[in-house]
């Protein structure tokens, strides 16, 4: 299974049109960077891989965020709609941009355009900023003469994805914060508060209730082995990170487990399907061929299980099988999606059917998030209250017993 290659940052100096020039470029390796620069008509005499952090580039110029790229696409679309040619429009945006890293990137794109590359080919050299769907939509716009329209489409799909991602993070963030708060309060009680009560009970020489003995034993275990548990947890997180970053099968297995999570697994699956359906509908309606659309869907899924599924769809449709029949054979997609795809193929309205389905999943996610926040908050607060109540009750039961003995 092919994974995305890590992009490196190169600083170059060279000669272009009998002038000395310099700039930056992102590439997978030294050879690719050299090839990309030569395609732009640049004779390179110095090319050096450099760390953004070591040279202070991020601190001085600021990082290009996803919303910056979306705004750039919208601005470029408006300028083109106003009748301004592409290179002039990009030059205007480069001059007015406050982030010099953005201005440098735009200057590199302008140089590429002046040396015969298309806009989509130029933007493809920055895959960390421009996703495959945006580049394909821009390429379709260049071929059809509707570049400004396709730039608006690309910006829209980026905004939709950002909103969907924000909603998913919000749905997971609040319950996570409540759980972390519950664990923190419980840990403080077990490590700091309960040992002081235990010393007092030992000095009083009274018979402790069973619940109090259990809580004191739990406190002693936490104090003795809590650090080992933290180290083990950190080691597990590190192992997960390394498996996801460097192991193809580890990454696939982790993404599979992610989809099987209780409650959140279905939410993640629907978010992936929404993203892929929006991508399919937008790309296919823009005139991009089915094999390319399926390849783009596999790239934007951001999950190795669905990456494999869309690669299988690509393979089966290339062999002459219909899209709905391919989905049935892959046996990963929901029945509703398969049925609507089959209906769309039969009626010749596949894009409309999948767009309606993506909207259905999008609305379903919004309803799910609202229900989740509505239900989880009282449940977690109840669990937290019961947990703290048991700890406090276990400590005060001996005090009540001691008071009765004294009286």
N, C-alpha and C positions, 0 to 999 in steps of 0.2 A: 504494500500500500504506500503510495507516495505521500510524503508530508511536505509542508511548506518549508522552503529553505530560508535560513536566516540571512537577512540582508545586512551587508557591511557598509560602512561609511568611508568614502574615499575623497581625498582632496587632490585636485589635479592642476597642472599648469601646462599650457600648450600654445600652439600657434593656429589661428583660424583667420582665413582671409587676410594673410600677411600681417596680422596683429597678434601681439602677445595677450593671452587671456588666461583666466584661472576660474575655478569654480569647485563645486562639490557634486558628487553623484553617489547613488546607492546601487549596489550590485551584490551578487552572491559571492563573487571572488574577483581576484585581480584581473584575470583574463576577460571575464564578462564586462568589467568596467572599461577596460581598454577597447573592447569591441564596440560597446555602446558609444564611446567617445569618437571612435573612428567613423561610425555611421553618421555622426553629426558633422563630419568634415574637420575634425580637430586633430592636429598632429601633436601627440602628447610627448613631452620630454620629461615630465615628472608626475608620478602617480603614487600616492602614499595612503595606506590604510590608517585611519586615525580614530581615536575614541572621542565621541561627542562629549563625554563627561570630563575626560582628561584635559581637553583643550578649553573647557568651560563654555562650550557652545550653547548648551541648554540654558546655563545661567545668564549668558549675555543676550541671547536672541529669543529665547522662549521656545517651547515645544509647539509644533503644529498639532492642534487638536482636531478631532473629527468634525466638530461644528465649524471650524475655520475652513475646512475643505468644502463643506456643504454651502457655506456662504459664498465661497469663491465660485462655485459652479453656478449659483443663482446670479451673481454679479456678472459673470461672463455671458450667461444667457441673455440678460437684459442689454448688455452692450452690443451683442450680435444682433438682437432684435431691432436695435436702433440704427442698424446699417453700418456699424464700425467693423472693419476687417479683423480677423482673428489675432494677428500678430500685434496690431495696434492696441486691441482690447487687452491682451495679456501684458503689454508694456505699461499701459495705464494702471492696471491692477498691481503690477510689480512696484511701480513708483509710489503708489499711495499706501502700500502695506507697511505697517509699523514693524512687523516681525521680519527681521532681515533673513531668517532662515526660509521664510516663505518667498521673499523677493529673490533669493538665490535660486530656489527651486524653479520659480517662474522664468528666470533668466535662462536656466538650463533648458527648459521646455521651449522657449523662444528660439534658442540656438538650434535645437533639434528641428523645429519647424522650418527654419531658414535653410537647413541642409537637406530638406526633402522628406522628412518623416511626417507622418500624420499626427494629429493631436492625440488620438488614442494610443498610438505607438510611443509617443513621448511620455504620456502619463503612465504607461505600463512599466517604465523604469523606476517608478515610485510605488510599488505594490503595497507598501506599508501605509500609504495615504489613500490610494485609489483602488477600491475593491474591483474584482473582475466584472461584476455586473455594470458598474459605472463605465468602465473602459469599453465594454461591449456595446452599451447603449450609445456612447459617444461615437464608436466606430460605425454603428448603424446610422446615426445622424449624419456623419460625414458622407456616407454612401448615398443616402436619400436626399441630401441637401436640406435637411431639417435639424441642423446641429443645435440651434437654440432650443427647439422643442425637446430634444433628447437630453439636453443639459438640465432642463426643468424636471424631466422624468427621473434623471439620476439623482438630483437633489431631493426629490420627493421620496424616493425609495430609501435614501440615507436618513431623512428625517423620520420616516415611518419606523425604520429599524432602531434608531436611537430612542424613540418614544417607547417602543416595545421592550427594549433592553432596560430602560429606566423603570418601567412598570414592574418587570420581573425582579429587578434588584430591590425595589421598594417593598415588594411583597415578601421577599426573603429577609430584608434587613431588620424590620421591626420585631418579628418573632425571634430572630437571632440575638438582638440586643436584650430582649427580655430573658432569654435563656442564659446569656452571659451574666446578666445582673443576678439571676437566681443562683448560678454557680459561684459567683464572687461572694455574695452574702453568706451562702452556706459554708464556703471555705473559711471565711473570716470567723464565723461562729465555731466551726470545728477546730480551727487552729489556734485562735486567740481567746475566745470567751469560755468555751467549755472546759479547757484545762484548768482555768482558775476555779471554776465550780468544783472540778474533780479534787483539787487540793483541799478545798474547804470541806468537802464531804469526807475525805480521808481523815482529816484532823478531827471531825465530829464523831467518827467511829460509829456511824449508823448503818443499818441495813438498807441498801439501795433497791428501789424497784427495778424490775427486769428491764423496762424501757430505758431507764437511766443507765444501767450497765451496758446495754447495747450501744447507746449513743457515746458513752465514754470510751468504749472499745473502738468504735468507729473513729473517734477523735484521735486516739493514740495511733491507730493505723495510718490515718491521714498525715499526722506529724512525722511518723517514722518512714513512710513509703511514698508520701505525696510528691517529693522531688523526683523520685524514680518514675512515677506516673507521668509527670510533666515532661521529663526527658524522653520517655517512650512515646508520648503524644507528638512531641516535636520531631522525633526520628521518623514516626509514621507519616507526618506531613511532608518531611523532606523526601521520603521514599516515594510518596504519591507525586510530588513535584518532578522528581527525576524520571519516574516512569512515564509521566505525561509528556515530558519534554524530549526524552531520548529513546524511549521504547515504543515501537509501532504497536505491538500487541498489548503492551501495558496501557497505552493511550486508548486503544480500542476497548479494552476491558473496563477501564475507568469510565469511559463515556457510556458503556452499556449499563454499569451500575448506577450512573447518574440518572438514566431513564427509568430505573427500577426503584428509585427512592420513594418512600411513602409520601403521599400528598404532592410533593414538589416534582416528582418524576413526570406525571401527566402534564403538569404546567410547563415544564421544560420541553416536552415532546410537542405540545401544541404551539409553543413559541417557535420551535424549529420549523414545523409544518407551515405556520403562518408566513414566516420569512421566505421559505422556499416557494410557496404558492404565489406570493406577491412577486417574487423574482421571476417565476415561470410566466405568469400572466403578462408582466410588463415587458420582458425580453421577447416573448413569442409574438406579442402584438406589435413589437418594433421591427419585426421581420427577421429576427435572428433564427437560424435553423434549429431544429429540435435537438440534434446531438450537442450543439454548443450550449443550448439552454440547459440541458441536463448536466453538462459539465460545470456550468456556472452554479447551478443549484447545489451540486456536490461541494463546491468551494465555499458557498455562503452558509451552508448548514452549520458549520462550526461544531460538528459532532462526528466522530469517526464512524459510528454506526450508520448514520444517514449518509455520510460520504460514501461508504461502501454500497448502500442501497441505491443511490443515484448513479453510481458507476455501473452497477448491475443493470439499471434501467437503460443506461446509455448503450451497454453491450447488447442487450436483448432487442432494443428497437433497431439497432444497426443490423441485426440478424433478420429483421422483417416482422417482428412481433409488434402488435399494437401496444400503446402506452398502458391502457387499463389491464390488458392481459399480462404485460410485464410486471405491473404492480402486484397482480395476484400471485405470480410466481415468486416474486421477491418475498412476499408474505410478511411485510413490515408495516405497510401503510394501512390506515384505518379503512374499514369497509365503506364508510360514507365517501371517502376520498376516491376510492376505486370506482364506486358506482357513479359518482358525478363525472369522473374522468371518462368513463364509458359513455355516459349520456352526451357529454360534450363532443366526443369523437364521432358519435352517430349523427348528431345534429349539426356538426360543423361549427359549433360555438364553444370550443374548448377553453379559449381565453376567458370568456364571460363566466363560464361555469366555475373555473378555478379561482377567478377573482371574487365571485360570490362566496365560495368556500373559504377563501382566506379572510374575508370580512366576517364570516360566521365564526371562525376560530379566534379572530381578533376580539370580537365582542364577547365570546365565551371566556377568553382570558381575563377580560376586564371584570366580568361577573364573578369569575372564580377568585380573583384578587380581593374584590370587595367582601365576598363571603369569608374568605380566609382571614382577612384582618378583623372582620366582625366576630368570628368564632374563636380565633386563636388568642386574642387579647384576654378575654375573661378566663379561658381555660388555663393559660400559662400563669395568670395572676392567681387563680385558685390553687394551682399546684404549688406555686411559690408560697402562698399563705399557709397551706397545709403543712408544707415542709418546715417552714420556720416555726409554725405553731407546735409541731411535734418536738422540735429541738428545744424550744422554750419550756414546753410542758415537762419534758424529761428532766430538765434542770430544776424546775420549781416544785416538782412532786416531793423530792426529799426535803426541801425547805418547809413545805407544808407539814410533812410528817414530823420533822424536827420541832416545829412550832407546837404541834399537838402533844409531843412528849414533854416539852418544857412546861406547857400549861397544865 
